[in-house]
Amino acid sequence: MSFQLLDQQRAFVEACARPHGAVLALGGPGVGKTTALVEAVAQRVEAGAHMDRLVVLTWSRPAAQRLRARIVARLASSQLAPVITTVPGWCLALQRRFGHLDADGQLPHVLTGPEQQMQVRELVVQLGRDLWPESVRAAIATMAFSQELRTGMARARQQGLDPDDLVRLGRRTGREEWVSMGLFFENYLDVLDAQPAWDYAELVHRTRLLLLEAPVSSVLTEEIEGVFCDEFAELDRSQIALLEQVHQVGIPVAATADPQSSVFAFRGADPRAVADFGRRFEVTGLPGPERIDLSTSLRGTAGLQRGIASLIARNPVAGGGSGTRPHEAGAVSGADRAEQIVCRSYETAAAEIAGVAEDLRTARLAGVMWSQQAVICRAGRGQLGTIARGLANQGIPVEVAGSDIALSEQACVVTLMDALAVALGFSRRVPPDPDQLDRLLLSPLTSLDPTALRRVGGALWHEAASGTTSDPMTLVRQFLMRRAGDHLPSPVVPPATAQDVGALVHRPDTSGAAPTDVTTPPTGPTAQTATSALPTDPDLEPVRELAALLGDAAARIMRGEGAYDVLWRLWDGTDWPSRLRGEALSGSASSGQANSDLDAVLALFDVAARHMELTGQKGAETLIAEVSGQEIPGDQARESDPRGRGVQVLTAHRAKGLEWDRVIIMGAAEGSWPGNRRGAGLLSAELLDADDPGLAPAPGAWMQQERRAFVLAASRARKELVITANLGSGDEQAQASRFVRELGGQVLAVPHDTRRPRSLQGLVGELRRVTADQRSTAGLREAAAHQLGQLAVVRDDQQRALVPGADPRSWWGLGGLSGRHGTPSPAGVGEPEGPTRDKAIRLSVTGLQKLIACPRQWFLDVAARGATTGGFAAGVGSVIHLLAEHAVTDHLSEDQLHDALDEAWNDLDVHQQGWRTLIERSRAHEMITRFERWQGGQPTEVLGVEVPVRHTFVIGGQPLELVGSIDRLERDRTSGRIRIIDFKTGSRAPSRTEAASNLQLAAYQLAVMRGACRELTGSTPAMDGALLVFLRLPAGARDPLLLKVVGQPGLDDHPYPAAEQLANTWLVRGDVDIQGPTMVDDALAFAVHCVVEEDYPAVEGPPCSYCDHRADCPIWAREASSR
């Protein structure tokens, strides 16, 4: 059965039937190029040609698989050995048949992308710095340098250049880096020949040489009746030259191309592939090449087609054809004429993902299958995984091709690498990374979920509550480490106290920064109990099993076993492989991810097999380094293609050749798509051209590449296109992508949606809310509880709860209060005893100030570690503080400080939009200038900078250790009094009244007065007060380079602020007892009470305006209910 073809498609099919010809079908997206090519192949077979005598090529393995399926479906019969593959795939087949084999009858191994990356990196290290010109030596150790070196060598081979040619080209153009690259290229080929191995570019190059042999070309002429190539514009020059050679011996070549959506220029795609087709495939004695334009678009609505045509018109392409027009454009409906493409803007990335999830779910409820929807983003690394995880968390079934994500980013590989790294650490008796331990505890290597892990930590904490300063998670880590040590030839640590074990958990702090605040005073029995208690508690069994697995792996490393064998022990040591296999074969919604995980594990063991000769610690270390260094997606030899059950999440490049009913393009903001323009690389690899070497790309070339990618993404939609962007809000709001405007789209801001997501998790949350809401009717609450009960008992075929959040046993708050006066939990864990006074509470100076302002906020931010991390402003502040320190310790001049700031700026997370970043950089330089001017006018002696403070106070019999770091400690040269300097980079300065009661300054003063810095100040120093020095703020408009300073008088002469300065301070709040002798002593007493009694009340005050926990604060909840 043949397809109903348009006239232009039929003309192409007829041209393909002519012997010895070369024909190119040219057209934009959706004009039916691939359909015409499939029909041309089918009609050749129906005319008597055998499928194994036709060669069908395309740009990728997944595309080849799809093309094979379409051809077989069109022929309605199975075919014997159809050659439908990529150009490198066909080259490999030709080499296997005609190539020169080694003594064992084998061809060289074809390197995957990650394998080649590691080969290049290792050779760069071996050859050293002297090979390279001075201008690039500083970069040779970076991943980016290795990647560009790979690109340069591939580009050279694609241009038909040998290493000597590259050296000569470099000398002719005056590019020393090309000369060095040519010398490196020669060494690289020697290393590959010794293995033996080829990369993909070398495989194609060697095949071109092979086809020059007369016997080979003669056989091909007799056996091959035609070569068909889809997406011809994505081939590089070497691959096109291979097809030229095939055609020169009389084999017909038919190709299709769309230069308007060609997106693989970074991979070497020849930009003149279409324009030069006629010249390249002109062969004396054979019919001249034909070109047929396909211009009728068959995909998308009329409005979308017009928008895409508008985008294409802005990207002129040499030989690009006549463009596209909508099919039967005269019949466009009124609805199509009124169609408006919309870009929905969101204020945050999380809101964008939530909005996309809601959009996908709404479309599904309207009848659009999950598999007929796709989410396309510009970049793969980082962005793709974040989007996929975010949508999955919103209850959307997603599918991501495994090869789109680097091996080191695959979740299952991260688990195995974490386990190997921890085992390596145990074998070396060095502290494991706490984050790695935490990930392993919640990984597939155990049966723990967050709720079960909290139960384990709670059990250990309650057993050791009267004798530990550690939080529950630390106790779990300690328990795991001690049990792992039982399986080693000698323990990782001697069987002493948990404090000794804790030294392995927490890396030593060599930075001089203040330690983390500790919330619970150490009390009661030794923590040895914590690691040996509860021997029969079933909750601890998964931790024991993980510890045994890690300990056994560490013992194997110590015995000198290979990394492959140790990795296999970690993989095979649990029921995880059988669970994955069961999920992969189940055909359930999770089977696609299970298949991807198994493919990733196979790829990991392939990498491990390369290091079979390396054993013991060196072998494990090498494997970890290689896997973590693979920053590019894995080779596609084991691709797990999406199984067509969920929403595909993919990059624009991966979307080539695909189409869906609905397409959502995410990240359409300036700076994201189009991305920031890349400058020329250190090696200028992108300028390598045998015809025009060193010629810079045409102006706008980068933007044209970005626009073609956007055209490709937008043209994948059959019925509906949705565009979204995270544009931020307020002063930092970004602009929507220019491509949205060029497409004719309208930007609409989406208001913040406070509703629960329409997902299973959202349903459970709403049912739980109703069940606990006293304002709901009894019948409604009972119905909600009944629904929760039904969800809680649902199990999969392995008896795992499908909705664990519906089980009341996993809910917080049902076990009673966990504080000192709380009730016992339902599990019967005993109430901890009251604290003893033998060990100190440890508190930072900044933590003390925060605790006094609001104990509840301090507990949630510091003790519970719920504070958000510092952003860009915090990073700037850290750099300025560091430079202020080095200005004294290294005697840096102002110019040197400015240079150091510029160098450090590139290491900051410069996430703010362009002009904001420039302003911040300018202000940072102003701070340096103000600092230098202030420092030069100080009539004081600098005693120290970043001076560590550690002093123990005894408050009512309870020791409290106060820790911190003073930015600058000075002595007045006249009076000999000590002054404390605290640098601030914020934009608000306190009043003199506020500074008088500033607890941070006062606490440092008291600590110094009582001997905390006696090595610098003497044992009984007299205080000259403290200064808040604001580097960002000028003292006044007359002299903007004179900084603002606010002082606090000496604490020995002014233990409390003056009476007129007490109003609205914490000293008159009423909950702090004023006992003296200073306001700091009163604050310390209040802090001891809060920590010992585990009483952390909420206090209304200025911190409420920026508190992360205001939504559930009892003060603000009462205020909201009163309204």
N, C-alpha and C positions, 0 to 999 in steps of 0.2 A: 504494500500500500504506500503510495507516494503522498507527500504533503501537498497542500494547496499553496503553491509558491506565487509570489509576486513576480512581475515581469523581470525586474532587475535580478532577483534571485535565480530565476529560470535561465537568464542569460549567463550567469556565472556557472551554473550546473552544466550547461551545454558547452561552455568554453573548457571546462575541466575534462570533458570527454574527448577532446581533440588530442591526438598523439603528439608527444614531444614538446608540448607547449609550456608556457609559464603564464599563469594568470593570477591577478591579485584583486580580491573583492575588498573594497574600501568603504567604510561607513562609520557613523557615530554609534553611540550606545543604543541597543534595542532595535536595530534595523534588521536583525535576522541573519547576521553573518555566519554564526555557528550552525544555525538551522540549514542554511544553504550548503555549508561544507559537509554536514552529515548527509544531506540528500545527494550531494555529488558522489560521496563514497558509496552510498547505498546503490545508486544507479550504476556505478562501475561494477559492483558485485553482481547486480541483477543482469548486467550485460555479459557476464561470463568471467569476470576477473575473480581470482581467489583472494580472500581477505588477507591471507598471509603473504600476498605479493604486493600489498599496499601498505605504505607507512603513513601513520597519522601522528602528527606531533603537536604538542601544545606547551604551555608555559610552566606547568607544575604537575606534580603527581595527582593531587586531588582533581585538577582539571582533566587530566588524562582518564581518571576513573570515571568521571561524569561523562566524558565524551565517549568512552567505551560503552557505557550503559545506554546512551542515546542511540549509538550506531546499532548495537545488538537489538535494542527494542524496535528500531526502524526496520531492520531486516527480518524481525520476528523469527529468528533461528539462531542457534549457537554457531560460533565460528571457530575454526581451528587456528589457534595461536595468532590472534590478531596483534599486529604491531601497532599499539596505540600507547604512546609514551611521551616523555620529554626528549629534547635534543640530547642532553647528557645520558639519559636512559638508553636511547638508540645507539649512542656512541659506545656505551658499555657493552651492548649486545654485539656490535660489530667487532669490538676488541676481543670478546670471548670467542667469536668465530674465526676471525682472521688475524688477531693480534699475536704478538710474540710472547710466549709463556716462559716462565722461569723453569728451573730444573725440576721443580715439583709439579709442573703443569698448572701453575697458578698465575693469574694476572696480578698486577699491583693492587693493593687495597685502596679503595676510593675514600678519601677522608670526608667525614662529615664537617659541617661548618664549625662546631665547637672543637672538634679534634684539630682542625687546621689552625684555629685560634691559639690553642695550646702549643702546637708545633712552632708557630711564629714567636710566641712569647718566650719559649725556652731557648730558641735560637738567638733571639735578641740578647738574652742574658749571656749566652755562651760567647757571642762575638764581641760583646763589650761596647763601651762608649766610644772608643777611638775610631770605629768605623764611620761614625756619623759626624757631620759638621757641627761646629759649636752651637749653631743656632737652634738645633733640635735635641741636643744631648740631655737637657733637663727633662724632656718628656718621654724618653725611651722606655721608662719603666711603667708607663701608664697603659691602661687598656685601650684608650683612644688611639695611641700611637700604633699599637699592634693591629688594631682594626684598620687604620688607614694604610698600613703596610700591606695587609692582605688585599685591600682594595687596589692599591697601586700595582701589585704583582698580577692580580687578576686582569686589571685594565691593560697592562702590558701584553699579556698573553692574548687577550681579546683583539688587540691591535696587531697581533702577529709578531710581537717583538721578543727577541731573545735577550738574556741578560747583557750581552755585549752591545746590542742595539740600544738598550736603555742607558748604558754608560755613555755611549757616543751621543745620544740625544741630550743627556744632561750636560755634557761638556759643550755641545753646540749651542744650547740655550742658556748656558751659564747657571744652571741649577745644580748646585753641589749635592742637594738632597737626592736628586735622581741618580747621580753617579753612585752615591752610597747605596741607594735602593737596588741599583743594578748589581753591585757587588754582593749585597745581601741575597738577592734573587738567585745568583749563581750558587751560593752556599746552600740556600733553601732547596734548590733542585737536587744538589748532590746528596743532601740528607734524605730527601724523599726517594731518590734512586737507591740508596743503601737499604731502605726498609723492606721492600720497595712499596711506594705509595704514590698516588696522584691526588691532586685536588681537582675540582670540577673543571676549572679553566684549562688545566694541563690535560685532562682527559679529552676534551674537545680538540685541543691543539694536536695531541698525539693521533687522534682519529683522522684529522685532516691530513697529516703526514701519511697515515696508513692508506688513505684513499688515493694517494699519488702513485701507489704501487699498481702496475698494470694488471696483474692477476686479480687483485681485489676489485678494481673498478670494472673489469670485464664480467666478473661474476654478478656484481650488483646490477649491471646493465641487463643481463639475461633474466634475473630473478625479480626485480622490482619494476612494477608497471606504473607506479605513481607515488609521489610524496605529497601529502596534504598537511598544511601547517596552519593551525588556528592561532590567533594573536601574534602574528608575524612581527608587529611593531615592538614586542617585548623581547626580541632576540638581540643578543649582542653581536658585534661585528664578526667575531670568530664563528659563531653559530650560523650567521647568514652566509659566510664564506663557505661553510660546509655544504649548505644547500646549493650554493653556486656550483661547487665541484660536482655534486650529484647531477645537476641539470646539464652541465657541460658534457657529460657522457651520454646524453640523450634521454634521461629520465624526466618525465613531466613533473612540474612543481606547481601546486595550487595553494594559495595562501589567502587568509583574511586578515584584516588589520583595522585598528581604530587608533590612530595617532592622537586623537583628542582625549582619550582616557588612558594613554600609556603612562604607567606610574613606576616603572622599574628602572628609571635612569640611574638610581643609586646602585643598581646591580649590573650596570653596564649596557642597558638597552640602547641601541643605536638610534639617535634622534633622526637620522636620515634614512632609516630603513625603508620607508615608503617612498620618499622622494627619489631615491636611487634605485628603486626596483627595476625600472626599465633598463637602466645602464648595466646593472649587475647581472641581469639574467638575459642579456642579449648574447646569443650564441650564433656564430656564423653557420649557416646551413640548416638552422632550426627556425620554426615560426617565431616571429617577434613577440615579446611579452605583451599581454593584454591587461588592461586595468578597467574594472567595472565598478562604478559607484553605486552603492546602496544608500538611498537617501530617505526612505519612508520609514519613520519610526513606528514600531509596533508595541512599544511598552510605555506605560504611564498615561496619565490623563493629559488632555490637551494643554492645560495650564502648566503642568510640570514640564512637558516637552518644550513649551515656549521658554520657560525659565532656563532649562538646560541649554537650549539653543543660544540664549543670551550669554550664558557663561562661556560656551564654546567660541562665540564670536570674539571674545576678548583674548583668545589664545590662538593666534595664527600659527599654523604648522605648515612647514614646507611639504608640499604634495599632499595636503590634508584633505582633499576632496571637497565636495560641494555642500557639505553640511547635511542636516536632517530636516525633515518636515513631518508633521503629524499625519498619520494614515487617515485618509478620507477627511481632511481638515474642514471641508465645507459642511460636514454634518455635525460640527461641534455644538453641543447643547448649551442652553442658557446657563445651566449649572456649571458647566465647564468654563464658560466665559467669565463667570463670577468667582471662580475658584481663587482662593488666596492661600499662598504658602505662608505658614506662620512659624516663627522662631520663638519658643517659649523661654523666657529668661528667669533664672532662679538666683537667690541670694547666696546660696552655699552649694558646695558639691553634694552634700548629703541630701539637700532639698531637691537637687536635680535628679539624683538617682531615685528618690522617693516619687518624684513626679513622673519619671519614665516608667517606674513599676506600676503606678496607678493607671497610666495610659495603656500599657500592655494588658493589664487586667481588664480594663474597660472594653478594649477591643476583643478580648477573648470572650467576654460575656455577650458581646454583640455577634459572636459567631466566627471570628477569625481565629484559626488554629494557632497554637503557640509556634508551630514550625513554619508558619507563614508570616512570621514577624522576625525582624532582625534589628539589632542595635549595632551601629557602626561608629567607631571612633578613629581618630587619626593615627595614634601611636599604639604600639603593642606593649612594650616593656613598662610595667608599673600600672599604666592607665587601664589596660585591658583586664588585668586581674582584679583591680579595685572595683571596676564596674560590675564584673561578673559576680564577685562576692557580695557587693551591695544589693544587686537585684535578687540573688539567691536568698539573702537575709530578709528580703521583702516578700518572700514566698513565690518568686517567679522561677519556673524551671528553665535553666540556662544551659547552653552547650557552648564549649570553647574548644577549638581544635588544639590538641596537645602541643603541636609544633609552634603555635603562636606564642608560647610562654617558654622562657629560658629554662633549661633543666634545673638550674639552681633555684628557680622560683616555684617549681612544682611542689605542692604541699607534701606529697608522700616522700619526695626526695629530701625535703627539708627535715622531715622526721628522722630518716635514716642518717643523714649527715649530722644532725644534732646528737643522735645516739652514739655515732662513731667519735665525734668530738669529745663528748663527755667521757667515754671509755678511754680515749687517748689521754685525757686529763687525769683520770684515775691512775692510769699506768705510770704517769710521770709525777704523781703526787702533787699536782697543782690544782688550785681551786677551779671547779667548773663554773661556767657562766650561769648565774641564777635564772636568766631568761630562757636558756636552753633547757634547764631542768624543768621549769614551769611548762614549757611547750611539750616536753616529753610526758609529763604527768597527765596532760590532757590530749595526748596523741592517740592514734589507733593502736599503739603498743600497749595501752592499758584499756580498761573498761570504764575509766572514770570520766564523768562529766563535771562541769563546774560545781553542781550541787553536791555530788559525791565527794569531790575534792575538799569542799568547805567542811563537810562532815568529818573527813579525816583530819583536817587541820584543827577543827574544833575539839575533836576527841583528844588529840595530842596536847593541845593548849590547856584544856581543863585538867588533864593529868599532871601537867607541869606548871599550872598557873601560879602556884605559890613558890616557884623557883626559877622562873625564866623571865628574861627581858625580851624574848623573841616573839614576833607575831606568828600566827598559826602557819602561814606558808613557809616561813623560815624553819619551823619545827618539822614540817613535812620534808623539806629538803634535807635537813639533818638526819631524819630517820632513814631516808633513801640512801644517803651517802654512807651511813654506818652499816646498813645492811649490804650495800655493794662492797664495802671493805671486807666483809666476812668471806667473800669469794676470791680474794686476792691472795697471792703467796704470802704477802705481809700486809697488814692493814694500811689503808691510806692515811689514817690517823690513829694514834694510840687510843685505847678505850678509856678516855678520860671524860671530862665534862662536855656538855653541849657547847659551852663557850669555846672550847678548843675546836670542836667541829665547825662552829660558826665561822672560825677563821678561814676555813676552806670555802664556805659559802660566799662570804663577802670579800671581794678583792681588797687588798690593802689600799688605803687612801693616801696617795703621795702628793696630792694636789694642794694640800693645805686648807682645803675647804672644810667648813664646819660639818660634823657628822649629822646624819638624819636624826630628827627628834625621836625619842623613845617615849612611848605613851604609858607603859606599865612599869612600875618599880619592881626590880627583881626581888622575889620573895620565895620562901619555902624550900621544898625539897630540891635536890639537884636535878638538872635537866637530863642526867643520865636516865632518869625515870622516863623522860619523854621519848627517848629512842629505844627503850626496851619494854615499855609498858604495853598493855593491851595485846598480849601475844595471840589471843584467839579472836580478836575483833575482826569480823569479815571485811569491814571497810578498808582495813589496812592490807588485805591480801594483794590487790593489784599493785600497790606500792612495793611490797616485798618481791613480787614477781618481776617488776621492772628493775629493781635493784639487783636481783640475781642475774638478769640478762645483761645489764651493764657491767656488773662485776666480772661475769664470765668472759665478756668481750675484752675487758681490760686485762684479764689474766692471759688471754690468748695473745694480745699484743705484747705483753711482757715476755711471753715464751717465744716470740719471734715469728708468729704466724703472719701470713700475707694479708693485705688489706681486703682482698677479694673474699677470703675465707671468713674474716672477722665480720665483714659486711653481710655475708650470707647467714652467719650465726644470728645477727641482729634481725634480719629479715625473717628467718625461718624459726625463730625462737618463740613466737607467739602464734595465736590463731588468726592473726591479721591476714596472711596470704589466703587462707581458706575462706575468710569472710569476703575478701575482695573478689575471689573467684566466684563465690556464690552470687554476689551482687552483679558481677559482669554477665553471668549466665541467666539471671533472673528475668531480664527483659523489663525490669521496673524502671521508674523514673531515675533511679540512681545508677543504673547499669552503664550509662554513657560515661559518667565520671569514673566509675570503677575501671572501665576499659582504658581510659586515659591514664589512670594511676598505674595500671599494670604495664602499659607501654613505657611510661616514664621510669618505672623500676627496671625494666629490661634495658633501656638506654643507659641507666646508671651502672648496671652490671657490665655493659659493654665498655664503659669508661674504666671501670675497675679492672677489667681483664687486661687492659693495656699495661698495668703495673703489677703483673703477677710476680715479677722478679724482685719487687721491693717488699720487704717484710718488716715486721715490728713497728716501732713508732715512726720510722721514716716512711714506710709504706702508707700508713694511715694518714700521716700529715700530707703526703704528696697527693693522695686521693682527695682529701678535703680541699686542698688548695686548687686542684684542677676543677673540681665541680663548682666551687664557689666562684672561680674565675670565668666560668662560662656565662658571659653576659649577653650572648646572642641566643635566639631560639634554637632549639635542637634541630637536627636534620629531620627531614620529612620521611625517612625510610620507614618509620613506624608510626605514621600519623593515625590518630584516632579521629576519623572524620565524624562530625556530628551525625547522630542517628536519626535526626528528623523528628524528635519528640518535643524539643524545647525551643526557646528563643535563642537564636544564634547570636553570640556576642563576638565580634570580629573587627579587624582593622579594614580600612578601605582597600588595602592591597589584597588582603585575603578574599574580599568580596568580589573580585574580578570574575566574571563569567557566571555569577549567581544572580538570582532575583527572588523577591518576596512580594506578597501583597502589600505589606506595610513595612516601611523602613524608618527607623529613628536614628538621626545623626546626632551624636552627643559631642559636647565640647566645642561648639561653633562660636568661639570668642576670639577676638584679635589677640595674638600672642600664643593662642593654642592651635587655631586653624584659621588662617595660615600660622604656622609656627614661626618662631624667631628665625630670621635669616641666618644661615650658617656661613661663616666666612671661609676663605680658602684654608685647607688643612696645612699642617706643618710640611707635609711632603708634596702638596699640590697635586695629589693623585688624580683629582677630577679634571686636571688640565692635560693629562696624557692623551695625545692624539698623534698618530703616526703621520697624518697629513698636515695638521696645523699644531705642532707641539707648543705648549705653553700659552696658547691663545686663551684669554680669559673668556668665561661664559658671557653670552649676550646679556645686556641689562634686562632685568626682569625675569631671567631664566628660573630663578628660585621660586618666584611667585607663580610662574606658569606651571611648574611642577606641582605646587600646592593646589592650584586651581584644577588641574587635571584630576588630582586625587579626589577633590570635592565633587567634580563632575561624575567621576566613577561611583562614588558613594550615593549621590542623589539619584542617579539613573538606575539604581537597583530596584526602585519601587515600581510595582505594577499598578497599584491603585492609590496609595496614599504615602506621602512623605511628611515626616514630622522632624523638626529641628529643635534642639535644646542647647542652652548655654548657661554656664555658671558665670554671671556677670558681677556678682557681689552687690554691695549696696553703699549708699552714702558717697563720701568723697573718693572711695577707692573703687567705685563702680567702673567696670571695663566696658568696652564697646563690643557689640555683636560683630561676628566675622563680616568682612566686606563681601564675602561670597554670598551671604544671605541677601544683601541688598542687590547684588548682581543677579541673583536668582529671581528677584522680584518679591522677596519675602518681607513680611512685616513682623517687627519685634513686639511681643506682648509680655509684660511682666506678670508672673504668676505670684499671687499673694501667698504668704506663709500659711500652710495648712496644718492646723493643730489636731486634726482628726487622727484616730488610730489608723494605721495602714490596713487595707482590706486584704489581710493575709491570715494564715492560720494563727501565727503568733499574735496578730492584732485582735483576732476573735477571742483567743484565750484571755488576753489582757482585758478586753471589754467584759467578758463573762465574770472574770475575777473581780473587776470593779463593781459590777452590779451585785455580785454575791455579798460583798463586804459593805455595800452602801446602805446605811440605816434609813436613808430617805426613800429607798425603793420599797415597793409593796412586798409583803411576805410572799405572795404568789410568784412575783417576778424573780425575787431572790432564790426561791426554791427551784424555779424552772432553770435559772442560770446554773445553780449548783448541780442540778440533774444533768445538764448538758456537759458540764465539766467532768462529772463522773463518767459519762459515756466516752468522752475523749481520753480520759486518763487510762482506761483499760484497753485501748486499741494497741495491738502489737503487730510487728511484722513477722515474717516467717522464722526469724531467729529470736522471737520473743523479746524484742527490744521495744520499749515504749515509743510510739510514733509522736506523741504529744506529751513529753515529760513535764512541760509547764502546767499542765492541767491537774497534776497530782498534788494535792494539798501538802503532802509530806515534803515537797521541795520548796514550799513557800517560806519566805522570811516572816518572822514575827509570831509564828504559831507556837514556838517553844518557850515563850516567856522571855523576859529580859535577861541579857547575858552579863549584866554588870555585877558589881559586888553584892548588891542587895536584890538581885534578880531571882526569879524562880527557877528551879531545875528544869532542864529540857525534857521533852517527852521520852527521850532515849534513856533518861535516868542518870545522865552524867552529873556528878556531884557539884555542888556550888563551891567555887574556889574560896579559900580562906582569905582573910584580910592580909594586907601587905605587912612585911616586916621592915625594919629600919636599917638593915645592915648594908644595903647597896644603894647607889645613888640613882635618882632620876637624871637623865641627861636631856638637856634642852638647849636649843640654839638661841642666841640673842634675838634674832628676827622672829623666831618662833614664840619667844616670851611676849614680844610686843603683839603678835597676832593673837595669842591665847588671851591676853588681857582684853583686847578689843572685842573678841567674841569667841568664847571657849568652843562653841559648837562648830564654828567655821574652822578653827584650828584643828579640831579633832578630825573633821572630814577631809580637810586639805592635807594635813601633815600626818596624823596618825593612821588614817585610813587610806592615805595616798590618793585622794580624789581630786587633787588640784590639777588644773590644766597646765600643760607645759608652757614655758616662756616662749613668746613669739619672736618676731624680727627685732622689736625694740629691745627685748632682753638680750639678744645676741649683740646688738650694737653696744649696749651698756657694758657687757662683759669685755668686749674688745677695748673700750675706752678705759675701763679699770685696769686691764692688763697693760696698756700702754703707759698709764700713769705710774704703774709699778716699775716698769722698765726704764722710764725716764729717770728714775732715781738709781736703781740698781745697776743699769748699764750706761748711765750718763748720756742718754740720747739727746741730741739737739732737736729743735723744733722741726727742722727739715727732715731729720731721720724719723721723727714720730709720724709726720705726714706720709712719708714713704711706707712706713710700716702699716699705717692704716689702709693705704691703697692695696697693699699686698694681702692684708687680712680680710679685706672687704669681699674678695672673691670666694672666701670660705664660708661666708654667711649664707643663710637661706634667704636669698634675695627674691622673695615671692611676691613682693608688692609690684604693682604695675609701674611701667617705665618711669614716668616723671616723678612718681612718689619716691622711687628708689634714688633718683638723682638728687632730690631735695634732701633726703635723709643723709646721703653721703656728704653733701655740702654742709649740713648741720654738724655732722661728725667732725669734719675738718675745723669748723668754727669752735667746737668744744676743745679740740687740741690746742688751737691758738689761745683761747681763754685760759686754759690750764697753764700753758707755758708762761703767759703774762702774769698770772696769779702767783705761780711758783717763784718766778724771778723776783717778786716783791716781798717775799716772806722773810721777816727778821728772826727766823727760828732755826733750830737745829733739828734735822730729821733723824729721829732715832730708829725708825724702821717703817717699812711698807708691807702691807698685807701681813700684819703681825698676828700670829695665832693666839687666841685667848682661850684658856681652859682653867676654870676656877670652881672649886667645890664650896658651896654654902651649906650650912646646916640650919634648916628651918623647922623648929619644933621637934628636933630629934631626927628629922628626915634629911639625908644628904641629897643635894641637888647640884649636879655638875652643869655649869653654864659654859657654853662653847661658842666660838665665833671667830671672826677675823676683822681686825681694825685696818681700814684702808691706809691710814697714815698716822704715825705717832710722832709728836714733835715736843721739843722743850723750848720754852721762851728763853732767849739768851740773857735777858736782863734779870727776870725774877726766878728763873730755874723751874718754873711750874710746868706741868705736863698738860699738853693739849691733844685732844683726839679729833681727827679729821675724817669725815665720812663723805665720800664723793657721791653725788647724785646726778643721774642723766635724765630724770623725768622732766615733765613740762609744768609741774605745779610745785611751788615752794610754800611751806607752812608759814603762818604768821609767827611773830615773836612769842606770842602767848602759847601757840601750839608747840613751838620748839622747846619752851620751858618745861613742858611735861612729856617730851619725846622720850619714850622708855628705852629705845635702842641706844641713844646716846648716853642716857643716865646709867644703863646697865654696864656699858663699857667703862664708864667713869668709875663705878663702884668696884668692878673687877680689878681695874688698874690700881685703885686706891688700896685694895686689900692684897696686892702683891702678885697679880696674875702675870705681870710683865716685869718682874723685879730685876731680871737680867739687864733690862734696858733702862728702867726708871729708878732702880733702888727699891728698898723694901717698903718705905713709907712715903710715897710721892705726894706732893701737894698738887691739886688739880687747878688748871687754868680754864677749865670748861671744855666744851666740844663745839665743833663747827659743822654745819651742813653746807657743803660747797656744791652749788648747782652749776654744773658745767654747761648745760644747755641754755640757761637763762641769763640774760645780761642784767647788770645792776641797774641800768637805766638807759633811756633812749640816747642820751648824749654820748655815751661811750659803749657801743654794743659789744666790744671785746673785753669789757670789765665784767667778770662774772658775779653772780648774786651769792651772798653768804648770809646764813642765819645762824645765830649762836645760842648756846645754852650755857648758863653760868656754871662755875665749878660746884660739884656736888658736895664737897666738904664744907663750903661756905653757904650753900643754898640747897639743903637736903630736900626741900619741897619748893614748888613754884610759889611766887608771891600770891597773897590772897586774891588780888584782882585778876590773877591768871588762872584761877582754879575753875571758873565757870565752864560748864560743858566738857570737862575732862573726865577721864576714867576715875580720878581720885574722889569725885563727888557723886559717883554713880549709886553708891549705897550697898553694893554687894562685895566691895573690897574693904576689909578692916584696915583702918589707919593705926598702925602700931609703932611704926618707925623701926630704926632711927632714920631711914630714908624712904623715899617713895619706891625705890627698887626693892627694898626688903618687903614692903607691903605687897608688891606685885609677885615676888617669889613665893610668899606665903599663900597667896591666892592660887598660884599655879600648882603648888604642892597639893593644896586641898582638891583641886579639880582632878588631878591625875590619880591621887591616892583613893579618893572617893568615887572615881569614875563618873564624875558629875560634870557635864559639859552643857550648861544652859546657853540658849541663844540670847544675844544682847543686841538691841537695835543701836545702830550707829552708822558712821560714814562708810565702813566696809560693806554695808548692805547694798550699796549702789553697784558694786562690781562682784558680789558674791555669786559663785557658781551654784550654790545650793539654796537659793532663795525660794525656788518653786515649792520645796517641801519644808520650808522653815515654819515652825509653829507660830512665830510672830506674824509673819506675812500671811499665813493661812488664816489666822484669826481675823486679820484686817480684811482679807478678801471675803470671808464669810459674813462679816458685819455689814459689808456693802450689799 
